[in-house]
């Protein structure tokens, strides 16, 4: 009789667990969790890097994270002390770091140019006033975007390709 009671209790508990609205909590593999730590974007690309690229003082700015990157960072600079003047030119440098390779989109950028020696499948894309460099390293995707905007005549962002690639190399070395 005692064996029957134990079996009945086990079946009752199993039945309750199966019908429960709260599934058991998932277990996290510590090794997997350790590999999901994403490098901070402002550690990979620093304010000094932005100053070098812009050729003048740069300030750190907030970045709207619509792409849901694990880490974002931004720097901006205006050529004029009054950014509302018609001759103002704005330099912007945005950095996005994603854990894993799901955001890595070289195949989606048909106008990309490969970059040798910079992580896995590194490439750059120039579109108007925007220059982007992207690469994979240490299980993370990094995208660095540089733009120059303004109403007055200004240099093309694409002309700074070698400088942005050099910054990307620094970022990869800091990972």
N, C-alpha and C positions, 0 to 999 in steps of 0.2 A: 504494500500500500504506500509505503514511504517513497519508493521509486516512482510510482505513478504521480505523486504530488509534486516531486521535483520536475518531472517531465511536463506536467501541467503548468507549473509556474514559468518554465523556460518558454513554452509555447505561447503563454499569455504575454510575456515580456516581448517576445519576438513579434507577435501580432501587433502590439501597441506601437513598437518602434517602426514597423512597416507602414502603419497608417498615420504616423505622426506628421504634423504639418511642418515640423522642424527637422530637416535632414541633419545627419551628424556633421559636425564641423570638419572641413577638409584639413588634411594634414599637409604641412609645408615641409618640403625637403630642404634642409639647411643649405645644401650645396646649390640648389636652384635659387634660393633666396639670395645667396651671396653673389651670384652672377647677375642678378637683376639690379644691382646698384649702378645707377647712371651717374657719370661724371657731371659735375656742375658746369653749366655753360660758361659762366663768368670766370671759372678757373681755367678752362681751356682757351678762351679768348679773353685777354685782359684789356683794361683801359689803355695801357701803354701801346698795345697792338693797334687799337683804334686811332690813337693819336698819331702813330707812325703812318697809318694808311691815309688818314684825313689831311695830314700836314699841319694840323692845328689842334687846339684843345678840344677834347671830347668829354661829354658828360654821360654818365650811365642813365638810361631811361627805362621806364616800364615797358614791357612787351606783352601785348595781348596774345594769349596762347590758344588761338583758335584751332591749331593743328594738334593740340593735346600732347605736346612734347613732354618728356620727363623733366627737362630743364630748359629754360630759356634765358637769354641775356641780350641786352641791347645798349648801343652807344649812339650818340648823335652829336652833331656839331653844325653850327650855322656860320656862314662866312661873314655875317653882319651882326653887330651887337643888337640890332633890332630885327628879329626874325620876320617881322611883318612888312619889311621894305621890299619893293619890287625887285631889287637886285640881289636879294638873299639867295644863297645856294645852301642846301642842307645835305650833309653826308649822314648816312645811317648804316650801321653795322648790326645785324641781328644774327644770333646764334641759337640753333635748336639742336638739342641732343635727345635722341630716342634710344630706349633700351631695345636691343634686338635689331633685326633687319627689316621689319615690316614696313617702315617708312621709306626705305631706300628705293628710289624710283628712277634709276638711270634708264631703264627700259621705257619709262613713260615720257622721257625727255628726248624726243627724236633729234633735237638740235644740240645735243651734248657733245662735248669734246673730252676724250679720256685724259686723265692725268696720271702719268707713271710715277711710281714710288711713293704714293700717298694712300696708304690703307688699301682695302679691297675695292676694286672697281671704281676708283675715284673719277669724278668728272666735273666739268664746269659748264655752265650755260649762261649765255648773255642774251638778255631780252630787253631791248631799249635801254633804260637807265638802271637796269638791275643786272647784277653779276652774282651768280650763285656757284658755290663750290660745295660738293658733297662727297663723303667718303664713309667707309665702314672700318672700324678698328676696335679690337678687343670686345667684340660682340655688341657694339653700339653704332648707331647711325648719327652722323654729324652733318648738319647743313649750315653753311655760313653765307649770309646774303648781304651784299653791299649795294647801296643805291645812292645816286646823286640826283637831287631834284632841285628845280628852280625855274623861274621864268626867264632869267637872263641866260646868256650863253655860258655853258659850263662843260667841263670835260666829260667824256663818256665813261660810264662805270667800267666798261669792258677794257679800257686802256689800263686799268689797274689789276688786270688778271694775274700778272706775275707776283704782285704784292699780296693779293688775296691768297694765292696758292702758298706763298711763303708763310702767311699767318696760319693757314690750314696745317702746314707741316709742323709749326710750333704747337698747335692744338693737339695734333696726333702724338707728339712727343710728351705732352703733359698728361696724357691719359694713363 
